[in-house]
Amino acid sequence: MIIKKFIAKTEKEAVENARKELGEGVVVMNVKPVKSKGLFAFLKAPMVEVTVALEEESEKYTAAVSAINNVIASSKTTPVTETPVMETPEKRDTNSAIEEKLDSLQSLLEQQLQKPAEEKEKEEKEEAAAPSKEESETDKFMRLLHDTMLENEVDEKYAQEIIEEIELVNKPNIPFDYALANIYQKMILKFGKPSGIEPAANGIKLVFFIGPTGVGKTTTIAKIASKFRVDEKKKVALLTADTYRIAAAEQLRTYANILEVPFRVIYTVEEIGKALEDFRDYDYIMIDTAGHSHQNSTQKDNMCNIIHSVDDKVEKEVHLVLSATTKYRDLISIADSYKEMADYKLIFTKLDETTTLGNLLNLRLYTGASLSYVTYGQNVPDDIEDFNPQKTVKRLLGGKN
C-alpha cells in the first residue's frame, strides 16, 4: 500500500492532486488543517493536509499491517538494551495516519478481550451448549465487528457481505489489526467518494431538493445556500415549488432576505423557464419542492414534470433529503418512489437525533446513490458538513469521533 500526504489550499484540490499522481483508486485516510510557518504566517492562506492510501494488488495491505504492528508493539514494550532506530518521515507519517483512524477501534477490541469474569463465564457456558466447533480468536474478532455493525443498524445483508468479502482475503489466524485495517478500508470504499454540489461546466447550475415531509429540507437548503453565498461568494437564487405549505415558502423567503438573495415562488413549468432567463448570470438556482408524502401520485407527477422541464436546457442536480431517524423499511419505500422521478444524490439530516448511522450505509448500497451532505442540528448556516466516509465508518465499527 502506498501512503502519501498532499498539501493544498482545499481538501478537494489536495485529493485531485493525489488522484493525478497516484490514480483514481486512492482512499482518503486523514484530513487536517496545516498552519503556515514563518514571520508572516498570519498573512498566508490556511492549507489542508490530506493523507491518502493506494492499495497495490501485490501487497494487499502489507504496508498498513506492518505500520499498525509497529505502533502497537512500540506501545507495549520498549527494550532497554537496544539502540533506538530512527523512523523515516514516510514511516512516521504512515504510523500517524493509521493510528489516528483506528485508535478507538483498537481500544474496542481491547475492551472486548477484557470483559468481566462473569460475562466471560456466561459466554463460555453458551459456547459449551452450542454445537462443538472450534472458533479462532480471529473468528471471534470478525464476529465482534459483525455484531457491532448490527448494533449500529447496518442491515444484516450488508454486514454479512462485508464480513464475507474480508474473509476471502484473510489468512487463517491473521492479526486483529490486519483484519481491522481490511474491513475499515473496505467500508470506506463501499461508501465511495462524497459528491457535493459542484458548479456547472458552463453557465448556471439548477439544484432540486426533493424528499418527504418533516425531514428538514428547507433548513438544509438555507444552510447550503449560505455556504455558497457567504463562504464562496457565489450568486445564488432561491425558488420554491412548494405551494401547499405557506409556512415553508415564508421560511425560505426569510432565509433569502437574510442572505440578500432573490426569492421566487414557482407555480408552473413556464415559470421555471422564466427564472432561468432572469437569473442566467447566476451560479446556482436552488429549488425547494413540496414535501408531500411519497405515496401521493398526483403531487409526485407534478414534481416530476417540473424537474424534467429543464432537461437539455441547463445542467441540474437532484438531491433526495432524508432523515437519519427514519426506519430502514420506510427509507427503502421513499427511495424507490423518488427513483422514479430522477437520479439523485443523498442528503441525511438529523444525525444529532440518532445514535446509529447504519442507514447511511444501507441506503448508499441499496440505491447506489452518492452521499453529498449531512446535517446535525437546526442552526443556519452551521450544523452541516460534507459527508465524511472515514468518520462514519469509524462510528459504524464502534469508534468515537
N, C-alpha and C positions, 0 to 999 in steps of 0.2 A: 504494500500500500504506500502510495506517495502522499505525504502530508506537507503542506506548504502554506505560508502566510502571504496575503496580499493586502497592501495598504492603499486606500484611495479616499476621495472626498465623501463618497457614499457607499453603503453596503452593496447596492446594485452595481456600481462601477467596479468595485473590487471583485465581485462574483463574475462579472463579464470578463475582466482581465484574466481571472483564473480559468474560465472556460476557453478563452483564446489560447492560453498556453498549454493547458492540460487536457482540454476536450470537454464535451457536454456531460460526461459521466461523473463530474466532481460532486461531492456531497459536502455541504457546509457543516462544519463541526463546532465552530465557535465564532461569535461576533462581539467585538468590544471597541469602545472609543479609544482613540490614541491622542494623548496630549502632545502638542508641539513643544519642542525644547528650544532653549536659546534665549538671548536677551529680549528679543521682540516676539516671543512666543504668543503673547496675548493678541498680537495683530494678525496672526495666521489663522486661517480657517481650520476648524476641527477635522480630524481624519478618522477613518474607521478601519480597523484591522480585522480581516476575515481569514479564518483558518479553514482550509478545505482539505478533503481527502479524496484520493482516487484509487480505487481497488484495481490491482493488477491480477489478471487471471492466474498467473503463475505463482502468485504469493498467497492470495486468499487470506488476507488479514494477518499474515505472519508478522509484519512490522507492528501492527496495532497490538497484537498479543504480547510481543516482546516488550513493547513500551509499557503496557499495563503491568506485566510481571515485574519489570524493573521498579515501577512506582511502589507496588505492594511489597516487594521484597525489601526495598530500602526502608519502608515504614516499620517493618517488623524487627529488623536487626541490622546493626552496623558493626562489622568486625573491627576489633580494636587493632589487631596486628597487621591488617592490610593497609597499604598505601592508598588513599583515596584516588579514584580515577576521575579526571576532569571530563565533564559532559560537553559534547559539542553543542553549539547553539541549535542545530537541527534536531538533535535528540532531546534537548531540553524543551523545545517547542512542542515536539510530539507528545512527550510526557504530560506537559501542561494542558494541552488541548484535550487529550483523552481523559485526564484526571478531572478536569472541570466538568465534563459532561456525565461522568459515571460515578462521581463521588457518593451521591445519595443512593445510587443503585447498589454500590458495593456495601454500604452500611446496611441496606435492606437485607442483603444476603447474610451478613454477619449476625444481624438480629434474629433471623430465621434459624440460624445454626446454634443460637444461644438461648433457645426457648426455656422457660421454666421446666423443672423436672417433672411436675405434674402433667404438663401438656405433652412432653415427650413420651411419658409413660402411657398416656391416653392414645397417642398415635401408634405406639408400639403394639398396644392391645388390638387396635383396629387393623393394623397390618397383619398381626398374627391370625386374626379371624378371617382375613381375606385369603383367596387362593394363593398358594405359595408361588412367588415369582420374585427373584432377586432383582432389586432396583438399585442401580448405582447412584452415587452422590450426584452425578451429572443429571441423571433422570429426575431425581428429586428437585434439583435446581430448575430444570426446564418446566416441571410441573408447577413449581412455585411461580414462575413467570407467567405461565398459562393462567393460573388461578388469580394472579394479580390483575391481569388484563380483564378477566371476567368481573372482578370486583369493581373495576373502573368502567363496566358496562360495554366493553368491546364484545360484539356479537360472537357467540360460541363458534360459529362457522369460520370467521376471520381469525380468531385467536388460534384455533386448531390448524388452520392453513399456515400461519406464520411459524408455529412450532414445528410442523412437519417439514417445511422448507428449510428450516435451520438444521433439523436432524439429518437431512440428506447430505449436508456438507460437514457436519460434525463428526469427529472421530471418537471412538469409544474412550471414555474417561478423560475427555479433554478438560482443561482447567475451567473453572467457573467464569473467569474474566474473559476467556476466549468466547465462550457461548454468549456472554453478556454483550460483548462488542459486536458479535454477529447479529444478534437479534435487534440491538439498538440501531445499527445501520440499515438492516432490512426494513424496519418500520419507517425510518426516515424516507427511504426510497419509495415505500408504498404511498406515503403522503404526497410525494412529488414536490416539484417546485411551486412555491406560492405564486399566485397570479393576481396582483393588484391591478388597479385601473391604470392603463398606460395611455399616453397621448396618441392621437390619430397620426397615421403616417403622413397624412396631408389633410389639412382643414380641421373641422370640428369633430369631437367625439361625443356621441349620444349614448348616455348610460341609463338603462332602465333598471328600476328596483322593484322586484315582484316578491310576493310572499303572503302568507295568511295573516289574519288579524292578530294584533296583540304581541307581535314579535319585536317591536321597536324599530320598524322600518324608517319612519320619518325622522326619528332622532339619529339613526345611523347615517342617513343621507346628509343631515346637517353636519355631522362630525366629519364626513369625507369632504363635503364642500368646503368646510372651514380649513381642512388640511391643504387643499389646493389653492384656496383664495388667500389665506393668510401666510402659510409657510412657503408655498411655491409661487405666489404672486400670479396665479393664473386667472383668466377671465372665465367666470362660471355663471350660468343662469340656472335657476331652479323652476321646474314646472311640476304641476300635479295633475294627474288624470283621475284622482280620487274625488269624484263629485258626489259620493254617497255620504261622506262624513265631513261636515263643515269644520268640525274641530281639527281634523287632520290638516285640512288646507290652511286654516288660520295658524296652526302651529308652524308649518313650513314657511308661511308668509312672514311670521315673526322672526324666524331664523334668517330669512333672506334680508329683512330690514337691518338686522344686527350686522350681517356680513356685507351689507351695502351691495347686494347683487340683485339682478332683475328677478321678478317672480311672476308667474302667469298660471291661470287655471285653464286646462285643456278639456274641451267638451267633445270635439270631433277630430277625425283623422285630418281634415283640412287644416285645422289649427296647429297641428304638429308641423306641417309644411310651412305655414306662416312663421312659426317660431324659428325654424331652420333658416329662413330668409332673413328675419330680423336680427338673429344672433350669429350670422355667418362668420363674423370676425372673432367669435369667442373660442376658447379652448375646449370647454365642456358644457354640455347641457345635461342636467341630471333630472330624471323624471320619476316622481313618486307615482305609484299605481294603487288602485283600490285594494285595500286589504280585506277582501271578501273571503268567504270560505272557499277552499279549493274544490268543493263539491258543487258550487254554483256554476252550471254550464253556460248560462247566458252571459254572466259577467266575464267568465273566462274567455268566451268567444270575442267579446268586445275588446278585451285586453290584447288578445292575440292579433286582432286587426290593427290595433294601434302600434304594436311592436313591429309588425311586418310592413307597415305602411311606409317605412323609411328604407326598406331593402333596396339595394343598388343606388341609393341616394347619398348615404352618409355612412361612415364607419360607426358601428354600435357595439355595445356590450350589454349583457343581461346578467344581473346578479340576483340570485334567489336568497332572500333573507330568512333565516330560521333561528328558532330559539334552542339553545343547548339543553333546556329543561324539558323539551317535548319528548314523549315516548318514541322509541325507535320505530315501532309499528306505525305510528301516525306520521313520522318523518318519511317513511317509505311511501305512504299514500300521497303525501304532499309532493314529494319529489317526482313521483310518476305522473301526477296530474299536470304539474308545471312543465315537465319534459315535453309534453305535447305542444306547448307553445313555442319554445325555443331552447337552444342550447344555453346553458347558464353556468356561472361560477357560483360558489357558495360563500355566504357570509353567516357566521354564527354569532348570535347575541346572547346576553345574559350569562356569560361564563362565571360571573360573580354569584349567581344564584344556584350553582350546582357544584358538587364536589367531584363529579365524574365527567370525563371528557371522551368516553368511548364512542359517543355518537358522531364525533368529528371524523374518526377513522371509519366508522361504519358507513356513513353517507359518502365519504370520499371513495371507498371501494365499491359501494353499491351503484353510485351514479357515474363514476369515472370523472366527475367534475372537479376542477381545481378549486382550492380554497383561496380566498382573497384576503378577507379581514375577519377579526374577531373583536367583539365589544364586551365590556365588563363593568358597566355602570351607566348612569344617566347623564353624567357631566359632559357638556359640549364646550370646547372641541376635544376634551380629553376622553379617557376611557375607551380608546380604540387603538388598535395596532395591526400591522401586517401580520398575517398568520405566520407563526413560527413553529415549524415541524419539530425542531430539536427540543424546544421547551415542552411541547405537547407529548412527544414520545417519552420524555423523562417522567412526566406525570403519569402516563399510562403504565409505566413499568414500576411505579411505586415511589419514584423520587420526588423531591420537593424543589420548586423553583426558587 
